[in-house]
Amino acid sequence: MGNKEDVRMMRKTNMRIFPTYKKLAWDYLFFYTIDFLFLTQIKGINPSDVMLKSTFFAFFSMILQIPANIIVEFLGRKNSIILGNILGCLYMVIIMMSRSLFDLIIAEFFSSMAFSIKNVAEPSLLNESIPPSRYKSQIYSKLSSKGASGFYFIDAISKIVAGILFTVNAYLPILLSLFVLIIVTVLSIGFIEPVKKKKKGNAVLTYRVEMKNVKQGFAFVLKSERLKALILCAALIYALLQISLTYNVSLEENIGLSSVFIGVIAAMGGMISALASKYQNQFHNKFKNKSLITMAILLSISVIFAGIVGIGAKESIVLMVLVILAIFIYNFCWGMFHTSIDKYLRNFSNEKIDTKIFAAYNLFRNVFRMIGTLFASFLLDKMATTYCMIIIGILFTIIYILLGKYMKTRVGLKPEEYSKEERKYDELNQAKE
């Protein structure tokens, strides 16, 4: 009875803390939008090099993904989250001291390690904190979207504040971001580890066991037609979202918007992301198994549109407004995608496989992010941002159309339409057995 009470307390505590934690910890507050301005205007780093730092983030995330998965299995989900947040604090300190691309590369190493660990540990902690039932996916989605929509709301306010503080002292927004990360680290201590470690022994033996588990998990993911299609689609959407994140700020700066106005636009975009996150269930119910492809096409077309109207936006208020509207479509896709994808990935999973699925997704999305941002940085060094966006948007639109055909028979089927192997780790199947 005591053990059942402990499990009940763990579930209650983690499910209560997680939405609040995610509101502050999902990503860096007071940082994005002004980071590009800080590094280019204050530190004097070339815009293409700032774009290139995202490529190094993706590269490090790719090579660190398996070690990160082992760290999560070795330290546990709670301790791994704490470690990830501490690494995030170190990232902010290095950013403030950076003066060259090499400094940014060192910073991105710490940031990539932080997110590689957190992106495996956080969704897994929530997944294992919710009791198995036919409604688990809905409960997961509700708790995750509650945290996401709260984050977008806070992030919207933080971007306005960051834009204003940037004009006072460029270091103030980053100091605030560091302060929030410290709070998040303290908050993460309140979680209770949902999966108690059963293995004991020396570190070498534990490492070998975990490596074997990781290999088996990755082998399952690579054999699953559903997961392969889902991860491929998600990774390609993520790549364009990350490319557009820098392109949008560069475009806003090029058409003559001030840091304060850029912050206001980012804040309004954050509110749109919050609404998208809140209504992602309705979006899914409307488009069903076409949800991911629909938001992908919407995203790529918005990038093309922003590039086209951005060409003359510096001399036309109407075109400038159209650029902002295109950026708002990007924000809608951002909020919809990041709230939905974890829910899709965790379907048919349990504690034995969920961390491997999230790790595989993080690995492949960073492969595509690295390739995408490297190409995007190359383009930005050769031509204006507007033309870069048109080329990137057209390229991804073609890819998404082809991907939609590939996914049609692999994703979004009814549970009984999947093979027994595909549902090997389904908690509900195991409960019945």
N, C-alpha and C positions, 0 to 999 in steps of 0.2 A: 504493500500500500504506500509505503514511504517513497519507493521508486516512482510509482505512478504520480504521486503528489509532486515530486521533483520535476517530472516531465511536464506536468500541468503548469507548474510555476514557470518553467523555462519557456514554454509556448506563450503564456500570458505576458511575460516580461518582454520577450523579443518582439512579439507582435505589437506591443504597446510602444516600444522605443523606436522600432525601425522607421516608421513614417517620419517622425521628428528628426531622426538621424539623417535620413536621406534628404530632407529639406535643406540641411546644411552641408552635407558631405558628398553629394552626388558629383559635384564638380567644383572648380575653384570659383568662389564668389569674389566680387570686386576686381576681377582679373581680366577676363576676356573683353575684347574690343580695345581696352586701354593698353593691353600687352603689346599689340602691334605698334601703337603710337609711342609707347615707352621705349621699346627697343630701337625703333627707327629714328624718332625725334630726339630722345634724351641720350640714348647710348650710341647713336650714330651708326647702327648696323644696317646693312643693305636690305631692302625689302625682300629680295629673292632669297637671301640668307635666312631671314625670319621665316619665310615659307619653307625653307630647307630644314629648319629645326623640327618641323612636324614630320619630315621624312625620317630623321634620326629617331624621333619618338616611336614611330611605327617600326623601325628596324630593331630597336632595343626591345620593344614590346614583343616582337616576333621571336627573338632568340631567348627572351626571358620567360616566355609563357610556360614552358614545361618546368623549369626551375620554380616558377611561381606556384604552379599546381602542386609540386612536391612540398613546397613550404606550407601551403594551406593544409595539406594532408598531415604534415609533420607537426606543425604548431597548433592546428585546429582553426576553425573559422573565426572565432572571436579574437584570438591573439594575432592572427594574420591581418585582420582589419585594423587593429591597433598599430601594428608595424607599418602598414600601408599609409596610414595617416601621419605617422612620424616622418616617413620618407617624403610625404607631400610638404611638410613643414621645411625640410631641408631644401626642397626644390625652390620654394619662395625665397629663401635666404640667398641661394646661388644666383637666381634671376636678378636680385637687387644688386649683386656684386659683378654681374657679367659685363664684359666690354668687347667681346668678340664672338665669332661663330663657335670657336672651340669651347668657350665658357657655356654657350647655349647647349652644345652637345653634352657636356657634363651634366648640366641641369636636366636635360631631357632623359638622361639615363636614370636619374633618381625618380623623375616623374613617371617614366614608363614602368619602372619596378613597382612603384606605388599603385598604379592603376592595374597592372597585371595581377597583382595580389588581390586588390579590392574587387576587381571585376569577376573574380572567381569566388571569393569568400562571401561577398555581400549577398548576391542572389541565392547562393547555396544556403547561407544561414537562414534567410527568410523561408526558403523552400522547405528546409528541414524543421522549421519552427511551426509549420502549419500541419495540423493532423490530417492523415489521409482520408479523403472522401471524394465523392463525385463533384463537389463544389470547390475543391482545393484550387483549381485554376482561377476561378472567379475571386476567391478570397485573396490569392496571391496578387492578382491584377488590381484588386481594390486597394490593398495596402501599398503596393508599389506605386500606383497612380496617385494615391493620396500624398505620398512623399514627393513624387515628381512634380505634381501641380503646385505643391507648397514651395518646392525649390525654385520653380520658374517665377513664382510671385516674388519671392525674396530676391532672386537674381535680377528681376526687372528693377526693383528698387535699388539694388546694389550697383547696377550699371549707370543709373542716373547719378547716384552719389559719387561713383568712381569718376565719371566724366567731369563733374564739378570739382572734385578734389584734385584731379589731374592738373587743372588750371592753377590750383593753389600751390601744390607740391606733387610732382610726378610720382614720388615714392609712397605717398599716403595710401593710395588704393591697394598697393601690394602689401603694405604693413597691415592693413585691415584684413586682407585675404589670409595672411599668416595668422592673425589673431583668431579668425574663424576656424582655421585648421587646428589650432591648439584646443579650442572649445570642443571640436568634433572628436579629437583624440581622447579627451576626458569622457565625452559622452559614450564613446564606443566601449569604454571599460565596463559600462553597465549591462552589456549583453551577457547572456549565459550560453556557454558552449552547447549546441544542440546535439552533437555527435560525440559521445565519450570515446576516447581512445581505448582500444582493446589490446593493441600490440605493445609489448614491452620488450626491452632488450637493448643491445648496443645500437649506436647510431648507424653504423654501416649496414647492419642487417635490416634496420627499419628503412633505410634509403633504398635498398635492393627491393624490398617488398613494395614500397610505394612506386618505384620505377616500373615494376611488373604490372601493378594496377593501372598506372597511367597508360602504358602500352596497350593493355587490354581494352581500356576505355576508348582510346583513340582509334583502335582497330574497329570497334563497334560503330563509332561515329562515321568512319570512312566507308563502312559497309552499308550503312543506313541510307537508302535513297532519299527518304524524307529529310533527314538531317543534312545531308550533303546539299540538297537543293535549297533548304532553308538558310543554311550558313552561307552559301555562295551568294544568294540574293541579299542577305543582311550585310555581308561584308562589302558588297558593291555599293549599296546605299550609304553605308557608313563612310566609305571612301569619298564619295561626292559631298556628303555633309561636311567632312573635315576640310576638303579643298575649298568649298564655298565659304567656310567660316573665315578664312583669311582673305579670299577674293572679295567678299562683301565689304569688309572694312577698308580694304585697299581701294575699292570702287568709290565708297563713300568719301574717303579722303581725297580722291582724284577729282570728284565733282564739286569739291569745295566746302564740304560740311565740317564744322568745328568739332572738337572732342566732346563738348557738352551736347551738341545736337546728335552726334553719333551715339552717345550714351542714352539719350532719350529714345532714339529709334530702337536701340537694342533692348531698352526696357519695355517698350510697347511690343516688340517681338517676343520678349519673354512672357508677357501676358497672353499672347496668342498661343505660345507653346504650352502654357499652363492650361488653357481651355482645350487645346487639342489633346493633351494628356488626360484631362478629365473625361472627355467624350470618346476615348479610343474604343471603348466597348461598342458604342453605337456605330462607329466607323467600321469596326470588324463585322458587326451584324449586317451592315448594308452591303459590304463588298466581299464578305466571306473569304474564300481562299485566294481572292485577287487583291486583298488588302495591301500586302507589301508591294506588289507590282504597281498598283494604283498610286501609292504615295511616291514610288520611285519615279514614275513617268511625270507626275506632277512636279517633283523636285527638279528633274533635268530640264523640263520645259521652262520653269521659272528662272533657271540659270541662263538659258539661251535668251529669254526675254529681257532679263536684267542687262545682259551684255549688249543687246541690240539698242535698247532705249538709252543705255548709259553712254553711248557714243556722243550724243548731243545734249546730255543732261546738264552739263555745266552752264549752258547758255539758255536753258529752258526750264522753267519751274514745273510745267506739266510733265516733262520727261523725268525730272527729278522725283516727282511724286510717284510716277510709274515704277522707277527704280526701287523706291521704298516699298511699294506694294509687292513687288517681286521678292524682296527680302522678307516680307511678312509671310509669303507663301512658303519660303524656306523655313521660317520659324515654325509654321504649322506642321510641316513634314518632320522637323526635328523633334517636336513634342510628341507627335503621333508615333514615330518610329521608336524612340528610346523607351517609351512606356510599353509598347507592344512586344518588342522582340524577346525580352526575358520570359514573358508568359508563353510565347510560342516555343521557345527552346526547352522550357522545363516540362512540357507535356510528355507523358509516358516516361518519366524519370523518377529515380529515388536517390537515396544518399550514396549509393555505390557508383552512380554514373553522372549525377548532375554537375559535379565540379569538372569532370572531364569534358562534358558538353560545352560548358561555359569557357573552359580553357581552349578547346578546339575553335570555338567561335572567335575568341580573342586573338588566337594565333592567326587565323585566316583573314580576319578583318584588318589586322595590322600589316599582313603581307600586301593586301590590296591598297591599304592606305599608303604604305611606303612607295609602291609603284606609282600610285596616283599623284601623290604630293611631289614626288621627284619629277614627274612629267610636268606637273603644274608649275613647279619652281623653274624648270627649264623654259617654259613658255613665258612666264612672268619676266624673265631676264631678257627675253627677245622682243616682246611686244607689249602693248598697253593691256591693262586688266580687262577692258571690255572685250577685246578680241580673244583673249585667253578664255573668258567665260563662254563665248559663243562656241569655240572649238571643243572645250571640255563638255559643254551641255549637249552638243550634237553627238559626240562620241558615246556618252553615257546613255542617251536616249536609244540609240541603236542597240547597245548592249542590253538594256532593260527589256526591249521588245523581244529580243531573242531569248532572254532569260525567262520571260513570261511563258513562252511556249514550252520550255524545258520543265518548268515547275507545274504545269497544268495537271499532269498525271501523278505527281509525287507529293504535293503539299495540299493540306486542307481537306483530305478525305475523311470519311466517317471512321471511327475507331475500328470497327469490324472489317473495314476494307484494307487495313494494313496487315501485313504478315505477322506471324507469331514472333519472328525474330525482331521485327521493328518494335514490338511492344514487350520485349524481353524484360525490361526494367519497370514496367507499368505497375505502380503501387496498387491500383484497384484490381488488376489481374492477380497479383500476388496475394492480396487479401482474400479473394475468392477461393484461391487454391489452398 
